[in-house]
Each structure stands twice: as C-alpha cells, then as structure tokens.
Amino acid sequence: MGTAFGLQDCRIRIKLKAKMLEESWRNVLPTTAFPRERLEIGMKPTELFVAVGLVSSRREVKRLIKQGGLYADGLRIDNIEWNLSIKNIPLSGAILRVGKKKIHRVVVEQS
C-alpha cells in the first residue's frame, strides 16, 4: 500500500525543500561584510558593485543599469540613485547579481 499525501502535505514539503536549498545556496556564495556604520549611510550601486568586485569600474555599473543588468535581491536596479542601506538587507544578507551568472552576497558586519 502506498502512502497518500494530501495537497497541503505536498505544499509543506515543497516549501521546506525550497528553504533548505536557499540556506545551502547562501552558504556557498562569495560574501562581503560591510560595517554597520557604512550601511547606515547607504551605498549607491556605483560604489557597491565595484567594492564587492562584481564589476571593475563605476562606468561599467552605469552602463549595466542602463541595460538592465544589475539586480539586488531579485529586483532590477533601474536608477543610479538606488541605495543599499541597513533597511534593505535581510538578516541572511542581500544578494547582488550582474547578468545571469555573477552573484555576490552582502551582509552587515557583526561587531
């Protein structure tokens, strides 16, 4: 006899697996910790993406914003005035992405 799972059981299992995958994914990402004081002020994308090493110059950041190739936590950055601050960073860290393959995590430095 097979075990019958209800729809609710399947949804719970899927959510649990997704959470486990996300946690393991975050453990292998390249990560940069910034001091809390620096993130309270906020960082513009031209400064942030160069500081973590995802791009080589501020000019390249500006070009990528115009082309729609920069993302923070899955949301496209479409404004040069966008700001990453303490308010935008979840406890697990903010995920920065350039294009499809360059990914980096930013966390608040624990003091």
VENRAFEN-V815859 format. One record per helix or strand of 2 or more residues. SS is the DSSP state (a for helix, b for strand). FROM is the first residue (numbers start at 1). TO is the last residue. If there is no record, write none. Layout:
SS,FROM,TO  SS,FROM,TO
//
This chain:
a,7,28  b,31,34  a,36,41  b,43,44  a,45,51  a,58,67  b,70,72  b,75,76  b,83,84  a,86,88  b,94,98  b,102,108
//
